[in-house]
Amino acid sequence: LLKAMDELEEKTGVRPAMGGRHLTLGTHNAFISMGEGRYLELFAPDPEAEVPLQKLIGVDGPKPRLSTYCCDAGRIGLDYLVDHKFTSLLSDPDMVDVLPTEVEAGSRTNAKDGSTISWRIAVEKHAVPSEELPMGGLLPFYIDWGVCRNVRPATTAPTGCVLKTLRAIHPQADKLKSMVGKLNVGLQDLLDIQQGPEPKLVAIIDTPKGTIELS
């Protein structure tokens, strides 16, 4: 994690802040704000973990990469999204295996002051080996910060960077576009979906050092 923090600081000119430890996942994280309520999470195995590393959002992958992304469901409610909005899509053969059907609680210890930050999350379709992420990681999981909304990373992480575009490259680009449209969670203006030989997520970010591409 510290190596990734150093590398991101070198590329952007902004030092990520340590987040904390996920005691049940075997991971720890750091954050940097991406502006407009967005943030980038650095998510890595915790060398001091007392539990086995859980396979989640690509952390078990062979090399560091931009593995996937998350949608904040706070405005409409995570339960409504999972139990109502997505229910109508479960009969769609393209969607049934990528839509979350469970909401669970999550938390971490805040490295800054030792407090606990909690959230609710719909991530079971991303709790798989990295090579099995939905559409190669190019479909999102979902989070609701609840009572911790005012201390979520988007509001507390170091500022200076702004996410301009997420470029989603996939060999089945037309299928991905269709699936994103069916989700109807406001991704169309952020995602630039392109055809390519293998799934890849690329963030185009304005930084104090200029515009960079991070993948």
C-alpha positions as CSV (number, residue, x, y, z in Angstrom):
1,L,0.0,0.0,0.0
2,L,2.8,2.4,0.9
3,K,4.4,1.8,-2.5
4,A,1.1,2.5,-4.3
5,M,0.7,5.7,-2.2
6,D,4.2,6.8,-3.2
7,E,3.6,6.1,-6.9
8,L,0.3,7.9,-7.0
9,E,1.8,11.0,-5.2
10,E,4.6,11.0,-7.8
11,K,2.1,10.9,-10.7
12,T,-0.4,13.4,-9.3
13,G,1.4,15.7,-6.9
14,V,-1.1,14.8,-4.1
15,R,-0.3,12.4,-1.3
16,P,-3.1,9.9,-0.5
17,A,-4.2,9.7,3.1
18,M,-4.2,6.4,4.9
19,G,-7.7,5.1,5.5
20,G,-7.5,2.2,7.9
21,R,-7.7,-1.6,8.3
22,H,-10.5,-4.0,7.4
23,L,-10.1,-6.5,10.2
24,T,-12.3,-9.2,8.7
25,L,-11.0,-8.8,5.1
26,G,-7.3,-8.9,5.6
27,T,-6.9,-5.6,3.8
28,H,-6.2,-1.9,4.4
29,N,-6.6,1.2,2.2
30,A,-5.8,4.8,1.4
31,F,-7.7,7.5,-0.4
32,I,-7.4,10.6,-2.6
33,S,-10.3,12.8,-3.5
34,M,-11.4,13.0,-7.2
35,G,-13.7,16.0,-6.8
36,E,-17.5,16.2,-7.2
37,G,-18.2,13.6,-4.4
38,R,-15.8,11.0,-5.9
39,Y,-12.6,9.4,-4.6
40,L,-10.0,6.9,-5.6
41,E,-9.4,4.0,-3.1
42,L,-6.0,2.3,-2.9
43,F,-7.0,-1.2,-1.6
44,A,-4.3,-3.7,-0.7
45,P,-3.5,-6.8,1.4
46,D,-2.7,-5.9,5.0
47,P,0.7,-7.5,6.0
48,E,-0.4,-7.4,9.7
49,A,-3.8,-9.1,9.1
50,E,-4.8,-11.8,11.4
51,V,-7.3,-13.3,8.9
52,P,-6.8,-14.7,5.4
53,L,-7.1,-12.3,2.5
54,Q,-10.6,-12.2,1.1
55,K,-11.1,-12.1,-2.6
56,L,-12.9,-8.8,-3.1
57,I,-12.9,-6.1,-5.9
58,G,-9.7,-7.4,-7.5
59,V,-7.4,-7.2,-4.5
60,D,-6.1,-10.7,-5.2
61,G,-5.0,-9.8,-8.8
62,P,-1.5,-10.5,-10.1
63,K,-0.5,-6.8,-10.3
64,P,-1.8,-3.4,-9.1
65,R,-4.4,-2.0,-11.4
66,L,-7.6,0.0,-11.6
67,S,-9.8,-3.0,-11.0
68,T,-13.4,-1.8,-10.7
69,Y,-15.5,1.1,-9.4
70,C,-18.4,1.8,-7.0
71,C,-21.6,3.8,-7.2
72,D,-22.8,5.8,-4.2
73,A,-26.5,4.8,-3.6
74,G,-27.1,7.2,-0.8
75,R,-29.5,9.5,-2.7
76,I,-32.0,6.7,-3.6
77,G,-31.1,4.2,-0.9
78,L,-29.3,0.9,-1.2
79,D,-32.2,-1.2,-0.2
80,Y,-34.5,0.4,-2.8
81,L,-31.8,-0.1,-5.4
82,V,-31.3,-3.8,-4.7
83,D,-34.7,-4.9,-3.6
84,H,-36.8,-2.9,-6.1
85,K,-35.0,-1.2,-8.9
86,F,-32.8,-4.2,-9.8
87,T,-35.5,-6.8,-9.3
88,S,-37.1,-6.1,-12.6
89,L,-33.8,-6.9,-14.3
90,L,-33.3,-10.3,-12.8
91,S,-35.1,-12.0,-15.6
92,D,-32.7,-10.6,-18.1
93,P,-30.1,-13.3,-18.9
94,D,-27.4,-10.6,-19.4
95,M,-28.0,-9.0,-16.0
96,V,-28.9,-11.8,-13.6
97,D,-25.3,-12.8,-12.9
98,V,-24.0,-9.3,-12.4
99,L,-26.7,-7.6,-10.2
100,P,-26.3,-7.7,-6.4
101,T,-29.1,-9.3,-4.4
102,E,-27.7,-8.8,-0.9
103,V,-26.9,-5.8,1.3
104,E,-24.3,-6.2,4.1
105,A,-22.6,-4.1,6.7
106,G,-19.0,-3.1,6.4
107,S,-16.6,-1.1,8.6
108,R,-12.9,-0.2,9.1
109,T,-10.8,1.3,11.8
110,N,-9.8,4.9,11.0
111,A,-6.1,5.2,10.9
112,K,-6.2,8.9,11.9
113,D,-8.0,8.6,15.2
114,G,-9.0,5.0,15.8
115,S,-12.7,5.5,15.3
116,T,-14.9,3.1,13.4
117,I,-16.3,4.2,10.0
118,S,-19.2,2.1,8.8
119,W,-21.2,1.7,5.6
120,R,-23.7,-0.7,3.9
121,I,-22.6,-2.3,0.7
122,A,-23.9,-4.5,-2.1
123,V,-20.7,-6.2,-3.3
124,E,-21.3,-10.0,-3.5
125,K,-20.9,-10.1,-7.3
126,H,-17.5,-8.5,-6.8
127,A,-16.5,-10.9,-3.9
128,V,-14.9,-13.3,-6.4
129,P,-11.4,-13.9,-7.8
130,S,-10.1,-10.9,-9.8
131,E,-10.5,-12.7,-13.1
132,E,-14.2,-13.3,-12.5
133,L,-15.3,-9.7,-11.8
134,P,-18.5,-8.7,-13.7
135,M,-17.6,-7.8,-17.2
136,G,-13.9,-7.7,-16.2
137,G,-14.7,-5.2,-13.4
138,L,-16.4,-2.7,-15.8
139,L,-19.7,-3.0,-13.9
140,P,-20.0,-1.4,-10.5
141,F,-20.8,-2.4,-7.0
142,Y,-22.8,-0.1,-4.7
143,I,-22.4,1.6,-1.3
144,D,-24.4,3.7,1.2
145,W,-22.5,5.6,3.9
146,G,-25.5,6.2,6.1
147,V,-24.7,7.9,9.3
148,C,-21.0,8.2,8.3
149,R,-21.9,10.1,5.1
150,N,-20.2,13.3,6.4
151,V,-16.9,11.5,7.0
152,R,-16.8,9.4,3.9
153,P,-13.6,9.5,1.8
154,A,-15.1,11.8,-0.8
155,T,-15.3,14.6,1.9
156,T,-12.2,13.9,3.9
157,A,-9.5,12.7,1.4
158,P,-6.8,15.0,0.2
159,T,-7.9,17.2,-2.7
160,G,-6.3,18.6,-5.8
161,C,-7.4,15.9,-8.4
162,V,-10.5,15.8,-10.5
163,L,-11.8,12.7,-12.3
164,K,-12.8,13.7,-15.8
165,T,-13.7,10.4,-17.5
166,L,-13.6,6.6,-16.8
167,R,-12.7,4.8,-20.0
168,A,-14.1,1.3,-20.0
169,I,-12.5,-0.9,-22.7
170,H,-14.0,-4.3,-23.4
171,P,-14.1,-6.8,-26.3
172,Q,-17.9,-6.8,-26.0
173,A,-18.3,-3.0,-25.9
174,D,-21.9,-2.9,-27.3
175,K,-23.0,-5.5,-24.7
176,L,-21.4,-3.4,-21.9
177,K,-23.1,-0.2,-23.2
178,S,-26.5,-2.1,-23.1
179,M,-25.9,-3.4,-19.6
180,V,-24.8,0.0,-18.3
181,G,-28.0,1.5,-19.8
182,K,-30.2,-1.1,-18.1
183,L,-28.6,-0.3,-14.7
184,N,-29.8,3.3,-15.2
185,V,-27.8,4.6,-12.3
186,G,-26.3,7.7,-14.0
187,L,-23.1,6.3,-15.4
188,Q,-23.6,7.3,-19.1
189,D,-22.1,10.7,-18.6
190,L,-19.0,9.4,-16.8
191,L,-18.2,6.2,-18.7
192,D,-16.5,6.3,-22.1
193,I,-17.0,2.7,-23.4
194,Q,-14.7,1.6,-26.1
195,Q,-13.9,-1.6,-28.0
196,G,-10.7,-3.3,-27.1
197,P,-9.0,-6.7,-26.9
198,E,-9.4,-7.2,-23.1
199,P,-11.2,-5.5,-20.2
200,K,-9.5,-2.4,-19.0
201,L,-10.5,0.5,-16.8
202,V,-8.7,3.8,-17.4
203,A,-9.2,7.0,-15.3
204,I,-8.5,10.3,-16.9
205,I,-7.6,12.7,-14.1
206,D,-6.7,16.3,-13.9
207,T,-4.0,16.7,-11.3
208,P,-1.6,19.5,-10.2
209,K,1.0,17.9,-12.5
210,G,-1.4,17.9,-15.5
211,T,-3.8,15.4,-17.0
212,I,-2.9,11.8,-16.5
213,E,-4.3,8.4,-17.4
214,L,-4.4,5.8,-14.6
215,S,-5.2,2.1,-15.3
